[in-house]
């Protein structure tokens, strides 16, 4: 049975084995970077090689997973990924369980023991993945049915913006569904929690290990669930504590005036180092606690037998921690890491001089100041100094290319009329401005020709092609309008659908094209486009560097926060897609008024989350 002394046992194990646990974590992370992550990427690339481009985005991902090849990819890549995760946890578990049996297990002993059971780990990963899929699938189907019943009649943006009664019914039912799924998964995980030690210490096959674990945990799953809840609460509390302490330290030690820019840079650098150290400490502790606790569960519940395999004898642990670690190797790796970090910091400091060449792209016009995709919004964007206005185009019932994002007018006018069913006469009667402000009562749905004529000689136009399954000849009609208005040199074209982009590019290859993406599988920088338009979650420094290496720009959407704007500029984004172009201009002006040291400070402040307190600081003291 589990008792309160099990928690004390975990603390004792940590105290007596922490050097071996720490070196094991560091080695596994290095191995993951060098070999394991590339292995998973290679497997995924092999499956994606059967697709037309080797890259999938957004809706293509779901279609791929539902295809037999995609399902095979999910099973193989998922099984290998879980197998690797089990191996990483298993290395720590072997050291911890060895300590419970009074064995001095080193990181080398642990690696040898786990490596000899790689087939069982992969088998466990595969069987667990299949069971999780089978458990989750009915709930996913039920969620789809709820969506179709409550949220499919009108455009989804209407439900998100107006939150009608149907929306709340869907949320309630979805919440109940999620609660049921969470409860079921928690119960099943508590039943299967001893499967990994069964594989490691009894050489039980993956499928049999799940069953053996369920038998061993019968009658104690409620208590195990409580332990897991405590674990999650402790980890969450530690993360919150670290974030709070860093904020307090930052506010206390970082000067807030630009007259002390050197001290500000030093303070922010220290806060950044503390942030990395604190978060890593919490991550390492969380990584260690789980397998050690599970090892304790196994010792208490599974009637352990003699460990299958060659490990140090009982009684070899001793009262003090084992420091048998490769000190010279660690020192050498540390020096290499410090050198690389220093060179990286020097390169970054040398690269931040000059001014930010960032394009300001008004998202559906200046849509924070006027109704989106209206002539008023585009006019305001021009006045606010935007480089580009971004807009969405579809075809109406008469084949006219009109500017509208949603498939209907429920959000903007409470009108369920679909775009592809609307005539120009219908559109002239629909007020799409009053929902925003009564001052915009006269706003109507513009067509693309009107916007191009307004923009000519004043601002570029970024055209997003929208596809709702009712387009007839959208690409050709857009091309005709652009050429008739003489805007060929001042437009860019993008879409969520890569096929639509390629179709347009085949007709006018000299134009500039981009892919709009929310999520992706594979490397989107390998696609044949001139730019990527991605959300802030995807706009990592690595993605931006890879894109630039291939001569591709990266635009980030939709950013209305000055802190986030500055962070994205520091990461190298080529353009900001924003509802507030005037604000973006202010941020760029602020940054361009800073010295290189000031720009390093802004970068550090943005990445550490301290920029909020600096955003109103005048740059004049450092000019």
N, C-alpha and C positions, 0 to 999 in steps of 0.2 A: 504493500500500500504506500501511497505518497503521504509524506508527513512534512511538517514545518522544517525538519532537519535537512530536507533535500535542498532547500535554499541555502542553508549554511554550507552544505557540501559543495555547492556550486562556487561559493566564495572561496572555499579552501582550495578547490581545483585551480581557480584563477590565480590565486596567490602562489601556488607551487609550480605552475606550468606557464606563466605568462610569457617568459622569453621565447619558448618554443611556439606558443600560439601566435605571438607577434611576428616572428620570422616566417612562419607558415603563411600568414595573411599576406605579408609583403611579397613572398615568392609566388603565391598563387595569382596575385594581381599582376605581377610582372609577366608570368606565364600567360595570363589571359590577354594581355596587350600584345605579346609577341606571337602567340600561336593560336590560342583558343578562339578569340574573337575573329581573327582572320579565317579560321577554319569554318565557323558558322557563316561568315560572309561568303566564303567560297561555295559552300553548299547551297546557299540561297541564290548565288549567281548562276550556279549550274541549272537550277530549276527555272530561273528567269530567262535563261538563254533560249528557251523554247518560245518566249514571247517575241513580238516583233521588234521591240526596242531594247529589251533587257531592263527596262525601268517601268514601274507601275505607280500611278498616283490616284488618290481619292477613290472614285467609284470603280476604277479598274482593279483595285486591290480586292474588293468584295467579289467581283466577277471571277477573278483568278482563283480565289479560295474555294468558290463553289464549283470550279472545274476539277475534274479528276487529278490533273497535274498539280493544281494548287493545293488540293487536299493532301496529296502525297508530300508536297513541300512542307505543309503545315505539320504533318506527322513526323517526317524525318528531321527537319530543322528543329521542331519543338522538342522531340525526343533527345536529340543531341544536346540542345541547350539545357534541358532539365538534367541530363546526365552529367554535364559539366558542373552545374550548380550543386548536384548531389556530391560530386567529387570534391568540390571546394569545401562544402560543409562536412563531408566525411573526413577530410584531413584533420580538421579541428576536433571532430568527434572522437577520432581514434586517440588523439593525445589526451582529451578529457576523460574518456572512459578508461584509458590506461591508468590515469592518475587515481580514479576511483578504485582500481584494482592494485594500487600501490606499485605501478610500473612506471619507470622513467622512459617515456616514449619521446624520442626526438623527432624533429621535422623530417629527417631522412627515413626513420622507421615508419612514420606515418605515410610518406609518399610511397614507399615500397609496398606497404599493406594495401593502400587504396588502389594503386596501379594494378595489382594482381586481381582486382575485382571489377575491372572496367566493363566487362560484359554484363555483369549483374546490375551495374549502375545504369547502363544504357537501357537494359530491359525494364528496370524500374521506371525510368523516365518515360518510356513508350507506353507502358501499361497505365501509369498515372495520368498521362496526357489523354489517352483514349477515354478513361473513366471521367475525367473532368469535362471533356467535350460532350460525352453522353449525358452527364448531369446538367450541363449548362444549356444544351440545345433546346429542350422544351421551353425553358424560360425565355430564350432568345426569340423563339417562334411566338410565344405569347406576347412579348414586347412588340414584335412586328404587327401582331393582330391589333394591339391597343393603338399603335400608331395609325394603322389603316382605318380603324373605327373612329378615332377622335381627331386626328391631326392631318389627314390627307386631303380633305375637301378643298382647302385653300392653300396658298403658299405658306410654307413653314414660318417665314418671317412675320406673317400676320399674327400667328399664335404666340411667337416669342415677344413681339412688341406690344400686343394688346391684351394678352393673357385672358382670353374669354373663358367661359365656364367649361367648355370642352377641354381646354388646356389643363385646367386644374383637375378635372376628372382623370385625364391621362396621367398627370403627375401623381395623383393619389394611387391609382392602380399600379403605375410603374413603381412607386415607392413600396407598395405592398409586395409586388413581385420581387423587387430587389432585396427586401427584408427576408422573404422566404428563401431566396437563393443564397443569401449570405448565411442564414441559419443552417441550411442544408450543407453548404460547403464547410462551414466551421465544424459541424458535427462529423463530417466525413474526414476532414483533416485530422481531427482529434483521434479518429479511429486508425488512421494510416500513419500516425506520427512516428511509430516505431519501425516502419518499413525499412528506412535507411540503415539503422543499426542491425536489423535482421540480415541485410545483405552484407554488411561489413564484418559482423562478428560471428555469423552462423553460416555464411555462404549460401543463404537461401536465394532462390531465383526471384526476379522482380515481381512476377505475378503472385507467387506464393507468399512473398514478403508482405504484400498488402493484406492478404487474408490472415497471416500469422499475427500481424500487428493488430488487426481488428479483434482477434480472440484475446490477445494479451491486455488490451485496453478496455475490454468489456467491464462495465461497472464503475469505471473511473473517468469516463470521458467528460463528464461535467466538471470535475476537478481539473482535468487537463485544459479544458476550455478556459477556466478561470486563470490558470497559469499563463496561457497565451494572451489573455486580455491584460493581465498585469504587465507582461513583457511589452506589449504594444504601448500601454500607458506610460511605462517608465521610459521607453525610447522616445516617445513623443514629448514627454516632459523635459528630458535632457536636451532635446533639440531646441525646444522653446527657451529653456534656460540659457543655452549658449547664444541664441540669437538676441535675447534680452541683454545679456551681459556685454555682448559686442556693441550693441547700440549704446549702452550706458558708457562704455569705455570710449567709443568713438566721439560721443558728445562731450566727454570730459577732456580728452587729450587733443582733439583736432581743432586748430584755430579756425574761426569762421570768417576772417577778413582776408582779403587778397594781398594785404601788405606783408603777410608772413607766408608766402607761397611755398618756400622751401620747407618750413616747419609743417605746413599743411600736407605736403607730399610725403614727408617722413612719417607723420602721424597716420595718414591713410594707408601707407605701405605697411606699417606695423599692424593696423587693424585688419588689413587683408591677410597678413600672415597668421594673425590670431584666428581669423575666421576659418582659414584652411585647416589650421591645427585643431581648433575646437570641433569643427564638423567631422574631421577625420577621426578624432578620438571617439566621438559618439558613434560613428559608423563602425569603427573597429570593435567597440564594446558591444554594439548590437549584433555584429557578425559573430562574435565569440559566444555571447550569452545563449543564443538559440541552440547551437549544437551541444554545448555543455549541458544545458538543461535537459535536452532530449536524451543525452547519454545517461543522465540521472534517472529519467523516466524508465529507460530500458533496464537499468540496474535494479530499480524498485519493482518493476511489473513483469518482466519477461523471463524470470527464473533463469538468469544467464548461465550459460555453460562455459567451458574453457574456450577461449578465443581461438577460432580457426586461423592459423597463420603463425608466422614467426615474429613475436614481439618480445621485448625484454622481460625477464622473469619478475614475478611478484616480489615485493620487498626492495626493488631497486630504485624507487622514487626518491626516498630521502626527505628530510624536513625542509630543505632549502630549494629554491628554484634552480632548475638546470640551465646553465648558461652556455651549453654546448652549441654555440652558433658561430658561423664563419665570420669572425670579427673583421679580418682584413677585407673580405669580400664586401661586407656591409659598408665599411669605411670607404672603399674604392667606389662603390655604387653611389654613396652619398656625395663624394667629391665630384663625380661625373654629373650627378643631378644638379649640384650647386653650380657647376660650370655652365651647364646648359641653360639653367635658369638665369644666370648672370648675363650670358650672351643674348638670351632672348629679351631680357629687360633693356640691355643696351641697344639692340636692334629696334625695339619698340620706341624707345625714347628718341632714337635718331629718325624714326619714320613719321613722327607726329607733327613735325614742323609744317609751315605753310598754312594754307587755308583749306577748308572742307569743300570739296567739289561734289556737293550732294544735290540731287534733283528733288524738287518738291512737287509731289503729284497729288492733286486735289481729288480725293475719293468721292466720286459721283458729284464733283464740284465741291464748293465750300459747304459741305452738307451739315456742318455744325451751326452755320449762320443762315441757311436757307434750305428749303425742301430738296432732298436729294434728286439728282438727275433732272433738274429743271433749269430753264434758262436763267432764272435768278441765281441759282447756285453756281452756274458756270461763269456768269458775269461777276459775281462776288469773288470767285477764285482768281480771275484775271486781275481784279483790283488788289487782291491780297498778295500778288506776286508769285503765283504758282508757275512752275515751268511747264506743267502738263495738267490737263483735266482728264480724269479717268471716268469712263461711262460704260454702260451696258447696252447692247443692242439686240433686238429681236425683230421678227417680221410680223406685221399685223395681218388681218384677213385679206387685205388688198395687195400685200407684197411690199408695202412701204417699210423701210427700216426705221424703227422707232427706238427711242431711248427709254428703257425701263428695265429694272433689275428683276422684280418678281414676275411670276407668271400670271398674276391677277392684280387687282387694285384694292384688295381688302385692307392692306396696311395703310395706304395713303388716302383712300376715299371710301372705304367700306363697301366697295363695289366688287361683286364676284366675277365680273366679266373677264374672260381669259384673253390674253394679248392676241392669240392667233384667231380669235373669234371677233375681234374689234375692228370696226371700220374707222376711217378718219373722222367721219361724222360722229361716231360714238366717242372717240377720244376727245373731240372738241367740247363735249358736254361734261367731261369728268374733271372735277376740281381736285388736283393733287397737291394743293398748297395749303388749304385751310387747316388740315390736320396738324401742320407744323406751327402755323400762326395765321390769324385772320388777315394779316397784311399781305399774304400770298394767295388770296382767293382767286386771282386771275391766272394762276399758273396752270398750264395744260401739258400734256405729254408732248415733248418736242420730238421731231424726227431728226435723224442724223444730219441731214442736209443743213438744217437750221443751226445746229451746233457747230458744224464745220465752218459755215459762213461767219458765225460770231467769232470763232477762234482764229480765223485766218490773219496772220501777221501779228497775233497777240500772244498766243499760247499753243503748245502742242496738244494733241489729242491722243490719249491711250484708249483704244477701243477693245472692250472685252466682248467676245462673241458668246452669247448665251444660247444654250441648246436645251430645249424642253421636249424634244421629239416631234416638233411641228414645223421645223425650218424647211424651207423649200430650196432657196438659192441664196442663202444669207451671204456667203463669202463673196460671190460675184457681185451682188448688189452693193455691198460695202465698198468693194473696189471701184465700181462705177461712180459712186457718190464722191469718194475721195479724189478721183481723177477729174471729175466734172468741176469740183470746187478748187482744184489746184493745190491740194494739201498733201501731195505725195511725200514731200520732204519733212512734213511736220506731224506725222502720225506713227503710232506703233500699234500692233495688234497682239492680243493675247487671249487665252481661253483656258478653262479647266480641262477641255478635251484636246489632247495632243493631235488627234486626227484632224480636228477643225483647223488648228494652227498649220499643220502640214498642207492641208488642202489649199489654204489661202497662199501659203508660201510657194506652192507649185505654180500658182497663177502670177504672183509678183514676187519673185525670189529676192529682189533687191531691197524690199522693205524690211523693217525691223520687227522681229517676232519674239514672243515670250510665252512661257508656260506658267499658269497660275496653279499653285499646288498648296494643299493643306497638309497632307501626309504623303509619304512615298516609300516604295520598296526599291532598292537599288540606288544607284548614284544618279540623281537628276542632272548633274552637271555634264553628263555624257550625252545628253539629248542635243539634237541639232536645233538649238534656239539661241537667240541673242541675249536673252535675260530670263531670270527666274523671278517670279513674284511669290514670296513665301510669307507665312505668318511669323510672329516674333519667336515662337517656340522652335521653329525650324531654322531661324537665322543665326546659326552658330558661327563663330569665327572660322571654324574649319570649313564649313560649307562655303562661306564667302571667299576664303582663300582658294579653295579648289575651283570655284567658278571663275575667279580672276585669272587663275593659272591657265584656264582654257579660253580666255578672252570673253567671258560671259559676265554680264552685270547681275546684281542682286537688288531687287526692290522689296521692301518689307512693309506689310500691311497688318492691320490698320492702326496706326500709332497716333494717339491724341494726347499722350502724356509727355511733358518735356524731358523728364528723366529718361524714359524709354527711348525717346528720340536721340538723346545724347549717347546713350549706351550703344544703340545701333550704328550711329555714325562712327563711334570709336572702334567698333568691330569691323568697319570697312564697308558698310552698306552704301550702295550707289544712289539709292533714292528712298524717300519716305512717302508712303501712300497714307494720307491723313485727311480727316474731316476738317482740320484746322490749318490750312496752309500758312496763314499769318503767324501762328504760333511757331510753326516749323522754321519760318524765316527768322524769327526772334532767336530761336535756339542756335541756328547756324551763325547769326551775327554775334551772339555771345561767345561762341567757341572761337570764331575767327578773330576776336579781339584779345585772345589769350596768347601768351608766349608758349613755346614747346613745353616748359615745365608746368604751366597752367593746364595744358591739355592732358598731360600725364595725370595731374590731380583730378581733373574731371573724369578721366577714364577709371582711375582707382575708386573715386567716389561713386560712380555709377555701378561698377561691378560689386562694390561692398554694400550697396544700398544706402549710402550716406548722402547721395546727391540731393535728396529731397530737401535737406537743410541748406544746400548751397545754391539752389537753382535761381534764387533771387539776388545772388551776390553780383555786384557790379564788377566788370573786368577792368575798370579804369586803373585800379591800383597796380595792375600787372601789365598794363599796356606799354 
